[in-house]
Amino acid sequence: MEDTKPSVATSGGTDGDAVEARFNALCKNGLSLDEKACSNAMKLFKETKHLLTSNVSSIGSGTLEEAERFWFSFVLYSLKRLSEKIGENTQQESDESGFSFCQILRATKLNIVDFFKELPQFVVKAGPVLRNMYGEDWETRLE
């Protein structure tokens, strides 16, 4: 996709669509996720997108681009951790998911220290959504 980095609009409904397009491009092109994983990631992203738009200034350095990179990585990390621990054999399922935590960080151009420094903020804000999607024990499984 050539439109993976369209210019960021500061207002209007097309900005939300552009953010979704960038996230979708990251899933498909950056991480080469299969359709099922991409669909699950997009579902979680859409459920939490309103939280991203209302908290841009408090994520990372406060720029929209950096907030997006953090949010994308948080969504993908949550998806990976919460979906891989459903079954008994976590190693096998983690291999089947097709992407690793290092790949997420590399694709979003974040380092591990910054990621874990900002993660608690995402967990607090997205907690109700994660609980609805993954059950009451989501926090334990995310750890």
C-alpha positions as CSV (number, residue, x, y, z in Angstrom):
1,M,0.0,0.0,0.0
2,E,1.4,3.3,-1.0
3,D,-0.9,5.3,1.3
4,T,0.5,3.9,4.6
5,K,1.5,7.3,5.8
6,P,-1.0,9.9,4.6
7,S,-0.7,13.3,6.0
8,V,-2.4,13.8,9.4
9,A,-5.5,15.9,9.4
10,T,-6.2,17.8,12.5
11,S,-10.0,17.8,12.2
12,G,-12.8,16.0,10.4
13,G,-14.0,12.4,10.1
14,T,-11.3,11.5,7.6
15,D,-8.6,11.6,10.2
16,G,-10.1,8.6,12.0
17,D,-10.3,6.7,8.7
18,A,-6.6,7.6,8.0
19,V,-5.6,6.3,11.5
20,E,-7.5,3.1,10.8
21,A,-5.8,2.8,7.4
22,R,-2.4,3.2,9.0
23,F,-3.1,0.6,11.6
24,N,-4.4,-1.8,8.9
25,A,-1.3,-1.2,6.8
26,L,0.9,-1.9,9.9
27,C,-0.9,-5.2,10.5
28,K,-0.9,-6.4,6.9
29,N,2.4,-4.9,5.6
30,G,4.5,-4.2,8.7
31,L,3.7,-7.5,10.5
32,S,2.3,-9.6,7.7
33,L,-0.6,-10.8,9.9
34,D,-3.1,-13.3,8.4
35,E,-6.7,-12.2,7.9
36,K,-8.0,-13.6,11.2
37,A,-5.3,-11.9,13.3
38,C,-5.7,-8.7,11.3
39,S,-9.4,-8.7,11.8
40,N,-9.0,-9.3,15.6
41,A,-6.5,-6.5,15.8
42,M,-8.7,-4.1,13.9
43,K,-11.7,-5.0,16.1
44,L,-9.7,-4.2,19.3
45,F,-8.3,-1.0,17.7
46,K,-11.8,0.2,16.7
47,E,-13.1,-0.5,20.2
48,T,-10.3,1.7,21.7
49,K,-9.8,4.3,19.0
50,H,-11.9,6.9,20.8
51,L,-9.5,6.5,23.8
52,L,-6.6,7.3,21.5
53,T,-8.1,10.4,20.1
54,S,-9.1,11.8,23.5
55,N,-5.7,11.1,25.1
56,V,-3.1,12.0,22.4
57,S,-1.5,14.7,24.5
58,S,-0.8,12.3,27.5
59,I,0.8,9.5,25.5
60,G,4.5,9.7,24.9
61,S,5.7,13.2,23.9
62,G,2.1,14.2,23.0
63,T,2.4,14.3,19.2
64,L,-0.3,12.5,17.3
65,E,2.3,10.4,15.3
66,E,4.0,9.1,18.5
67,A,0.7,8.5,20.3
68,E,-0.5,6.4,17.3
69,R,2.7,4.3,17.4
70,F,2.3,3.7,21.1
71,W,-1.4,2.9,20.7
72,F,-0.8,0.6,17.8
73,S,1.8,-1.3,19.7
74,F,-0.4,-1.5,22.8
75,V,-3.3,-2.9,20.8
76,L,-1.1,-5.5,19.1
77,Y,0.7,-6.5,22.3
78,S,-2.7,-6.9,24.1
79,L,-4.1,-8.9,21.3
80,K,-1.0,-11.2,21.2
81,R,-0.9,-11.7,25.0
82,L,-4.6,-12.2,25.5
83,S,-5.3,-14.5,22.6
84,E,-2.2,-16.7,23.1
85,K,-3.0,-17.6,26.7
86,I,-6.4,-18.9,26.1
87,G,-5.3,-22.5,25.5
88,E,-3.0,-24.9,27.4
89,N,-0.1,-24.9,25.0
90,T,0.9,-21.2,24.9
91,Q,4.2,-21.8,23.0
92,Q,2.5,-23.5,20.1
93,E,-0.2,-20.8,19.9
94,S,2.2,-18.0,20.2
95,D,4.1,-19.4,17.1
96,E,0.8,-19.6,15.2
97,S,-0.1,-16.0,15.9
98,G,2.6,-15.0,13.4
99,F,4.2,-12.1,15.2
100,S,6.4,-11.4,18.2
101,F,6.7,-8.6,20.7
102,C,10.1,-7.6,19.1
103,Q,8.4,-7.4,15.7
104,I,5.7,-5.1,17.2
105,L,8.4,-2.8,18.7
106,R,10.4,-2.8,15.5
107,A,7.4,-2.1,13.2
108,T,6.2,0.8,15.5
109,K,9.8,2.1,16.0
110,L,9.6,2.0,19.8
111,N,12.0,0.8,22.4
112,I,11.1,-1.6,25.2
113,V,11.7,0.9,28.0
114,D,9.4,3.5,26.6
115,F,6.8,0.9,25.7
116,F,6.6,-0.5,29.3
117,K,6.7,3.0,30.7
118,E,3.5,4.0,28.8
119,L,1.7,0.6,28.9
120,P,0.0,1.2,32.4
121,Q,-1.7,4.2,31.0
122,F,-3.2,2.2,28.2
123,V,-4.2,-0.6,30.6
124,V,-6.1,1.9,32.8
125,K,-7.9,3.6,29.9
126,A,-8.6,0.5,27.8
127,G,-9.4,-1.8,30.8
128,P,-13.2,-1.8,30.4
129,V,-12.9,-2.6,26.7
130,L,-10.4,-5.4,27.3
131,R,-12.6,-6.8,30.1
132,N,-15.6,-6.9,27.7
133,M,-13.6,-8.6,25.0
134,Y,-11.4,-11.0,26.9
135,G,-13.2,-11.6,30.2
136,E,-12.6,-10.7,33.8
137,D,-9.1,-12.3,34.1
138,W,-7.7,-10.2,31.2
139,E,-5.3,-8.3,33.6
140,T,-3.7,-11.5,34.9
141,R,-3.3,-12.9,31.4
142,L,-1.8,-9.6,30.1
143,E,0.9,-9.7,32.8
